[in-house]
Amino acid sequence: MLKKNKQIFYRFIPLTIFLILFMIGIAVNEPQRVLEQAWNICLDCIGIG
């Protein structure tokens, strides 16, 4: 039974790491930066920017 509990625990490690990094990204306003870069690329592609 102990081995099964370890397997369940190890499955949640990547999820936990992802959530921590996700929250850090939101805290440093990363979504806004990504949106601004996407906006600039789109404008460049259609020849406006």
C-alpha positions as CSV (number, residue, x, y, z in Angstrom):
1,M,0.0,0.0,0.0
2,L,2.9,2.4,0.7
3,K,4.2,2.0,-2.8
4,K,0.8,3.1,-4.3
5,N,0.8,6.2,-2.1
6,K,4.2,7.1,-3.3
7,Q,3.0,6.8,-6.9
8,I,0.1,9.1,-6.3
9,F,2.4,11.6,-4.6
10,Y,4.8,11.6,-7.5
11,R,2.0,12.3,-9.9
12,F,1.2,15.5,-8.2
13,I,4.8,16.9,-8.2
14,P,4.7,18.3,-11.7
15,L,1.2,19.8,-11.2
16,T,2.4,21.5,-8.0
17,I,5.5,22.8,-9.7
18,F,3.4,24.1,-12.6
19,L,1.0,25.9,-10.3
20,I,3.8,27.6,-8.4
21,L,5.4,28.8,-11.6
22,F,2.0,29.9,-12.9
23,M,1.3,32.0,-9.9
24,I,4.8,33.5,-10.0
25,G,4.2,34.4,-13.7
26,I,0.9,36.1,-12.9
27,A,2.5,38.0,-10.0
28,V,5.2,39.5,-12.2
29,N,2.5,40.5,-14.9
30,E,3.8,38.0,-17.5
31,P,0.4,37.6,-19.2
32,Q,0.3,41.3,-20.1
33,R,3.8,41.1,-21.6
34,V,2.9,38.1,-23.7
35,L,-0.2,39.8,-24.9
36,E,1.8,42.9,-25.9
37,Q,4.3,40.9,-27.8
38,A,1.6,39.0,-29.6
39,W,-0.1,42.2,-30.5
40,N,3.1,43.6,-31.9
41,I,3.8,40.5,-34.0
42,C,0.3,40.5,-35.4
43,L,0.7,44.2,-36.4
44,D,4.0,43.5,-38.0
45,C,2.6,40.5,-40.0
46,I,-0.1,42.5,-41.6
47,G,2.2,45.5,-42.3
48,I,0.7,48.1,-39.9
49,G,3.4,48.1,-37.2
